[in-house]
């Protein structure tokens, strides 16, 4: 059974930092993209960042570029999102996702992301 479990969310002041973790079990995703998406209050789910271990491909949404860093410890089958200089607009439920099969459409929630975590709440106060 494939499971993705996020952790590390919480309440932080603007300008602060958090590191999210996504522990995967049941399958490895070396060939597939793993990604972070988020859903802010009253908004649709949006792409945050994606990583593919093989090839070392990393992508970021413009809104987080330069502030967030996605990384993966493949030996631990764990995905991370280091979030620095957090802003109130970063407040959202953050979801970890993994593709069942490789797809180059890394930025879309429908781009082969068949596995999802339960989400972890990130709240940034002003």
ZIGI-V306207 format. One record per helix or strand. SS is the DSSP state (a for helix, b for strand). FROM is the first residue (numbers start at 0). LEN is the number of residues. If there is no record, write none. Layout:
SS,FROM,LEN + SS,FROM,LEN
This chain:
b,2,5 + b,9,4 + b,17,8 + b,32,7 + b,44,8 + b,56,4 + b,67,6 + b,77,6 + a,87,3 + b,91,8 + b,112,4 + b,119,6
